[in-house]
Amino acid sequence: MFALIVHFQVRSGHEDAFDALVAQTVDGIRAHGTGTLLHAVHTVDSDPGARVFYMLYENRASFHAHEQRDYTARFISERARHLAAPPLVEFLSTRSVVTGTYRAGSSQTPRSPES
């Protein structure tokens, strides 16, 4: 697996326009995002202009394929006008994964990536 987090600081007054651009991009990912396991878009409770993306891909090649898609190129070219600063990109190394609805103390056992 290959993962990254991207932090965006949206310019004041541009939140709705940025979110609309993100929604169009997410529609493209939903329709054509082969190799995309998860693409989560978050707001930050304490900062109305902050957006955080968490993206998980099958592998690095899937990420590179995502970067070449028209919807991604459009997002990259249009996002700058809405941002107060360049995005902060953090590439992640996966150490462990828990999936499903595991709750501490339940009879369910967390699943590892190998299972």
N, CA, C and O of each residue as an XYZ file, in Angstrom:
460
protein
N       0.840     -1.186      0.000
C       0.000      0.000      0.000
C       0.883      1.246      0.000
O       2.034      1.224      0.434
N       0.299      2.329     -0.503
C       0.984      3.610     -0.578
C       0.003      4.683     -0.100
O      -1.125      4.752     -0.589
N       0.424      5.512      0.846
C      -0.488      6.500      1.423
C       0.170      7.865      1.527
O       1.392      7.997      1.597
N      -0.691      8.877      1.534
C      -0.210     10.217      1.793
C      -1.311     11.060      2.407
O      -2.500     10.768      2.280
N      -0.874     12.114      3.076
C      -1.770     13.115      3.648
C      -1.376     14.444      3.025
O      -0.192     14.757      2.908
N      -2.371     15.222      2.628
C      -2.109     16.552      2.091
C      -2.918     17.557      2.917
O      -4.130     17.417      3.086
N      -2.217     18.566      3.423
C      -2.833     19.636      4.216
C      -2.980     20.865      3.327
O      -2.022     21.294      2.684
N      -4.184     21.426      3.296
C      -4.461     22.633      2.532
C      -4.942     23.724      3.478
O      -5.729     23.454      4.386
N      -4.477     24.954      3.276
C      -5.021     26.113      3.982
C      -5.711     26.974      2.936
O      -5.062     27.604      2.101
N      -7.032     26.990      2.995
C      -7.850     27.686      2.002
C      -7.969     29.165      2.393
O      -8.144     29.502      3.564
N      -7.869     30.029      1.391
C      -8.017     31.468      1.616
C      -9.415     31.772      2.143
O     -10.400     31.166      1.723
N      -9.477     32.706      3.053
C     -10.764     33.128      3.602
C     -11.672     33.586      2.461
O     -11.256     34.350      1.590
N     -12.907     33.112      2.481
C     -13.870     33.442      1.441
C     -13.833     32.517      0.237
O     -14.685     32.621     -0.645
N     -12.859     31.611      0.183
C     -12.716     30.684     -0.941
C     -13.138     29.253     -0.573
O     -13.020     28.343     -1.393
N     -13.619     29.058      0.636
C     -13.934     27.701      1.088
C     -14.953     27.005      0.190
O     -14.752     25.850     -0.186
N     -16.036     27.685     -0.157
C     -17.072     27.057     -0.986
C     -16.545     26.715     -2.385
O     -16.846     25.646     -2.916
N     -15.766     27.609     -2.974
C     -15.218     27.352     -4.312
C     -14.220     26.193     -4.272
O     -14.216     25.343     -5.161
N     -13.380     26.163     -3.245
C     -12.422     25.059     -3.119
C     -13.168     23.742     -2.918
O     -12.839     22.736     -3.547
N     -14.163     23.748     -2.049
C     -14.933     22.522     -1.797
C     -15.656     22.044     -3.047
O     -15.784     20.838     -3.258
N     -16.127     22.960     -3.874
C     -16.774     22.570     -5.141
C     -15.757     21.934     -6.084
O     -16.066     20.943     -6.745
N     -14.556     22.489     -6.154
C     -13.493     21.903     -6.968
C     -13.140     20.510     -6.459
O     -12.936     19.589     -7.250
N     -13.069     20.360     -5.150
C     -12.795     19.044     -4.551
C     -13.907     18.062     -4.902
O     -13.627     16.914     -5.246
N     -15.156     18.494     -4.821
C     -16.288     17.607     -5.125
C     -16.220     17.105     -6.563
O     -16.503     15.935     -6.823
N     -15.848     17.978     -7.499
C     -15.705     17.546     -8.892
C     -14.581     16.519     -9.027
O     -14.699     15.550     -9.778
N     -13.513     16.740     -8.306
C     -12.378     15.818     -8.347
C     -12.753     14.469     -7.751
O     -12.403     13.422     -8.296
N     -13.459     14.497     -6.643
C     -13.894     13.259     -5.990
C     -14.827     12.472     -6.914
O     -14.770     11.243     -6.948
N     -15.676     13.167     -7.654
C     -16.537     12.480     -8.627
C     -15.685     11.723     -9.654
O     -16.006     10.589    -10.008
N     -14.606     12.345    -10.130
C     -13.699     11.678    -11.063
C     -13.023     10.476    -10.442
O     -12.885      9.435    -11.084
N     -12.602     10.612     -9.204
C     -11.959      9.494     -8.501
C     -12.951      8.345     -8.341
O     -12.615      7.184     -8.570
N     -14.162      8.681     -7.950
C     -15.199      7.658     -7.756
C     -15.461      6.887     -9.058
O     -15.655      5.672     -9.035
N     -15.465      7.592    -10.178
C     -15.771      6.967    -11.464
C     -14.575      6.265    -12.097
O     -14.748      5.261    -12.788
N     -13.353      6.780    -11.869
C     -12.199      6.272    -12.618
C     -10.984      5.977    -11.752
O      -9.898      5.749    -12.287
N     -11.129      5.973    -10.450
C      -9.982      5.864     -9.548
C      -9.479      4.453     -9.336
O      -9.396      3.995     -8.197
N      -9.148      3.765    -10.390
C      -8.605      2.411    -10.282
C      -7.341      2.447     -9.431
O      -6.450      3.261     -9.670
N      -7.266      1.573     -8.449
C      -6.105      1.525     -7.572
C      -6.223      2.424     -6.358
O      -5.390      2.361     -5.454
N      -7.255      3.264     -6.330
C      -7.498      4.108     -5.160
C      -8.320      3.311     -4.160
O      -9.469      2.960     -4.432
N      -7.737      3.026     -3.013
C      -8.442      2.275     -1.978
C      -9.287      3.191     -1.104
O     -10.375      2.818     -0.668
N      -8.776      4.394     -0.853
C      -9.487      5.350     -0.003
C      -9.031      6.756     -0.354
O      -7.837      7.016     -0.503
N      -9.977      7.642     -0.483
C      -9.670      9.067     -0.684
C     -10.622      9.827      0.219
O     -11.781     10.043     -0.135
N     -10.137     10.234      1.386
C     -10.975     10.903      2.383
C     -10.618     12.380      2.432
O      -9.443     12.747      2.459
N     -11.639     13.219      2.443
C     -11.478     14.663      2.525
C     -12.050     15.105      3.872
O     -13.195     14.800      4.206
N     -11.235     15.825      4.634
C     -11.636     16.234      5.978
C     -11.585     17.747      6.125
O     -10.767     18.416      5.493
N     -12.468     18.279      6.965
C     -12.331     19.635      7.472
C     -11.745     19.515      8.878
O     -11.730     18.434      9.466
N     -11.268     20.628      9.401
C     -10.666     20.645     10.732
C     -11.569     21.478     11.634
O     -11.821     22.652     11.361
N     -12.056     20.862     12.714
C     -13.022     21.535     13.586
C     -12.529     22.900     14.081
O     -13.315     23.843     14.169
N     -11.254     23.010     14.402
C     -10.728     24.247     14.988
C     -10.240     25.267     13.952
O      -9.797     26.355     14.321
N     -10.318     24.922     12.652
C      -9.810     25.824     11.614
C     -10.684     25.702     10.365
O     -10.483     24.791      9.561
N     -11.651     26.609     10.193
C     -12.600     26.492      9.076
C     -11.962     26.523      7.690
O     -12.575     26.058      6.729
N     -10.756     27.054      7.563
C     -10.100     27.115      6.266
C      -9.192     25.932      5.985
O      -8.625     25.837      4.896
N      -9.045     25.046      6.925
C      -8.149     23.898      6.743
C      -8.899     22.728      6.114
O     -10.050     22.450      6.451
N      -8.217     22.051      5.191
C      -8.706     20.816      4.588
C      -7.563     19.822      4.629
O      -6.406     20.179      4.405
N      -7.894     18.573      4.918
C      -6.897     17.510      4.971
C      -7.398     16.353      4.127
O      -8.516     15.872      4.312
N      -6.567     15.914      3.206
C      -6.879     14.732      2.391
C      -6.043     13.580      2.910
O      -4.858     13.736      3.202
N      -6.680     12.411      3.023
C      -5.957     11.176      3.293
C      -6.227     10.266      2.113
O      -7.378      9.987      1.780
N      -5.148      9.801      1.478
C      -5.295      8.971      0.285
C      -4.516      7.680      0.461
O      -3.364      7.689      0.894
N      -5.151      6.581      0.122
C      -4.544      5.257      0.224
C      -4.698      4.563     -1.125
O      -5.801      4.447     -1.660
N      -3.579      4.107     -1.657
C      -3.546      3.457     -2.974
C      -3.013      2.036     -2.845
O      -2.316      1.704     -1.886
N      -3.350      1.208     -3.822
C      -2.837     -0.161     -3.836
C      -1.317     -0.176     -3.831
O      -0.698     -1.012     -3.173
N      -0.718      0.756     -4.568
C       0.743      0.820     -4.680
C       1.118      2.183     -5.264
O       0.247      2.979     -5.617
N       2.413      2.437     -5.361
C       2.893      3.717     -5.873
C       2.475      3.930     -7.333
O       2.195      5.061     -7.733
N       2.430      2.863     -8.128
C       2.002      2.984     -9.523
C       0.558      3.484     -9.611
O       0.234      4.269    -10.501
N      -0.301      3.045     -8.713
C      -1.693      3.523     -8.694
C      -1.746      5.010     -8.376
O      -2.550      5.742     -8.954
N      -0.894      5.461     -7.460
C      -0.815      6.894     -7.153
C      -0.383      7.681     -8.384
O      -0.980      8.708     -8.710
N       0.652      7.202     -9.067
C       1.127      7.905    -10.262
C       0.060      7.925    -11.358
O      -0.068      8.919    -12.072
N      -0.694      6.857    -11.498
C      -1.799      6.830    -12.466
C      -2.858      7.869    -12.085
O      -3.397      8.560    -12.949
N      -3.147      7.971    -10.800
C      -4.097      8.976    -10.310
C      -3.617     10.385    -10.662
O      -4.412     11.227    -11.080
N      -2.345     10.634    -10.496
C      -1.775     11.952    -10.778
C      -1.882     12.326    -12.256
O      -1.873     13.510    -12.592
N      -1.984     11.339    -13.136
C      -2.058     11.583    -14.576
C      -3.483     11.790    -15.088
O      -3.669     12.183    -16.239
N      -4.471     11.538    -14.270
C      -5.867     11.664    -14.700
C      -6.240     13.124    -14.957
O      -5.697     14.026    -14.320
N      -7.158     13.354    -15.882
C      -7.605     14.710    -16.217
C      -8.169     15.439    -15.002
O      -7.870     16.615    -14.794
N      -8.986     14.752    -14.193
C      -9.612     15.404    -13.043
C      -8.572     15.827    -12.016
O      -8.742     16.853    -11.357
N      -7.500     15.056    -11.866
C      -6.443     15.432    -10.933
C      -5.658     16.623    -11.473
O      -5.358     17.560    -10.733
N      -5.328     16.587    -12.750
C      -4.606     17.704    -13.366
C      -5.410     18.997    -13.243
O      -4.846     20.057    -12.971
N      -6.708     18.911    -13.439
C      -7.563     20.099    -13.305
C      -7.529     20.611    -11.876
O      -7.392     21.814    -11.653
N      -7.652     19.716    -10.906
C      -7.601     20.123     -9.503
C      -6.280     20.822     -9.192
O      -6.261     21.883     -8.569
N      -5.179     20.219     -9.631
C      -3.861     20.792     -9.352
C      -3.709     22.168     -9.995
O      -3.150     23.080     -9.385
N      -4.203     22.322    -11.218
C      -4.037     23.608    -11.905
C      -4.945     24.698    -11.342
O      -4.592     25.876    -11.400
N      -6.101     24.334    -10.801
C      -7.063     25.331    -10.336
C      -7.024     25.609     -8.842
O      -7.593     26.606     -8.397
N      -6.383     24.774     -8.065
C      -6.442     24.927     -6.610
C      -5.680     26.140     -6.090
O      -6.074     26.716     -5.076
N      -4.600     26.544     -6.758
C      -3.721     27.597     -6.240
C      -4.473     28.899     -5.958
O      -4.177     29.581     -4.977
N      -5.436     29.247     -6.803
C      -6.154     30.513     -6.601
C      -6.973     30.509     -5.310
O      -7.359     31.568     -4.816
N      -7.238     29.320     -4.765
C      -8.050     29.206     -3.553
C      -7.216     29.011     -2.290
O      -7.765     28.991     -1.189
N      -5.911     28.870     -2.430
C      -5.069     28.519     -1.283
C      -4.297     29.713     -0.742
O      -3.843     30.575     -1.495
N      -4.158     29.746      0.573
C      -3.385     30.789      1.243
C      -1.892     30.462      1.233
O      -1.060     31.355      1.392
N      -1.557     29.198      1.048
C      -0.162     28.736      1.061
C      -0.091     27.456      0.234
O      -1.112     26.810     -0.004
N       1.106     27.092     -0.199
C       1.232     25.805     -0.909
C       0.805     24.647     -0.004
O       0.958     24.726      1.215
N       0.271     23.579     -0.591
C      -0.126     22.428      0.224
C       1.096     21.761      0.857
O       2.198     21.795      0.311
N       0.871     21.165      2.003
C       1.899     20.380      2.681
C       1.587     18.909      2.420
O       0.535     18.414      2.825
N       2.498     18.212      1.743
C       2.304     16.805      1.377
C       3.211     15.948      2.251
O       4.412     16.194      2.357
N       2.614     14.943      2.871
C       3.368     13.997      3.691
C       3.130     12.590      3.165
O       2.002     12.097      3.184
N       4.205     11.936      2.690
C       4.118     10.554      2.236
C       4.281      9.653      3.450
O       5.115      9.915      4.316
N       3.493      8.602      3.513
C       3.421      7.752      4.697
C       3.930      6.345      4.405
O       3.801      5.839      3.290
N       4.499      5.735      5.413
C       4.863      4.318      5.361
C       3.879      3.571      6.245
O       3.779      3.849      7.440
N       3.156      2.629      5.667
C       2.132      1.890      6.406
C       2.791      0.901      7.354
O       3.602      0.076      6.933
N       2.446      0.983      8.628
C       2.984      0.080      9.646
C       1.963     -0.990     10.041
O       2.324     -2.141     10.287
N       0.710     -0.607     10.099
C      -0.344     -1.576     10.412
C      -1.674     -0.997      9.948
O      -1.814      0.212      9.761
N      -2.642     -1.882      9.769
C      -3.962     -1.484      9.301
C      -5.006     -2.276     10.065
O      -4.868     -3.487     10.238
N      -6.040     -1.606     10.518
C      -7.209     -2.257     11.105
C      -8.385     -1.836     10.243
O      -8.572     -0.647      9.984
N      -9.175     -2.797      9.797
C     -10.344     -2.485      8.986
C     -11.594     -3.011      9.673
O     -11.515     -3.806     10.610
N     -12.720     -2.570      9.209
C     -13.980     -3.060      9.753
C     -14.451     -2.209     10.917
O     -14.097     -1.035     11.026
N     -15.238     -2.798     11.770
C     -15.867     -2.065     12.862
C     -15.381     -2.562     14.212
O     -16.164     -2.653     15.157
N     -14.126     -2.877     14.313
C     -13.555     -3.359     15.566
C     -13.756     -2.334     16.678
O     -13.530     -1.139     16.487
N     -14.185     -2.820     17.843
C     -14.301     -1.976     19.034
C     -13.539     -2.652     20.164
O     -13.659     -3.857     20.386
N     -12.761     -1.857     20.863
C     -12.008     -2.395     21.994
C     -12.967     -3.109     22.936
O     -14.039     -2.591     23.249
N     -12.582     -4.288     23.382
C     -13.405     -5.057     24.299
C     -14.432     -5.944     23.625
O     -15.111     -6.714     24.304
N     -14.570     -5.859     22.291
C     -15.547     -6.698     21.603
C     -14.933     -8.062     21.316
O     -13.741     -8.280     21.529
N     -15.755     -8.961     20.836
C     -15.253    -10.302     20.506
C     -14.603    -10.349     19.125
O     -14.017    -11.367     18.754
N     -14.701     -9.245     18.350
C     -14.086     -9.191     17.037
C     -12.580     -9.022     17.183
O     -12.095     -8.410     18.134
N     -11.862     -9.572     16.232
C     -10.419     -9.433     16.199
C     -10.027     -8.529     15.051
O     -10.520     -8.712     13.938
N      -9.146     -7.545     15.284
C      -8.707     -6.696     14.169
C      -8.048     -7.526     13.092
O      -7.361     -8.504     13.391
N      -8.251     -7.142     11.824
C      -7.634     -7.836     10.710
C      -6.364     -7.106     10.292
O      -6.324     -5.876     10.262
N      -5.353     -7.860      9.978
C      -4.111     -7.262      9.486
C      -4.159     -7.227      7.967
O      -5.017     -7.877      7.370
N      -3.242     -6.470      7.311
C      -3.259     -6.403      5.844
C      -3.056     -7.765      5.194
O      -3.460     -7.967      4.048
N      -2.440     -8.699      5.904
C      -2.174    -10.012      5.317
C      -3.417    -10.913      5.300
O      -3.460    -11.891      4.554
N      -4.437    -10.584      6.126
C      -5.598    -11.484      6.193
C      -6.717    -11.066      5.299
O      -7.753    -11.729      5.254
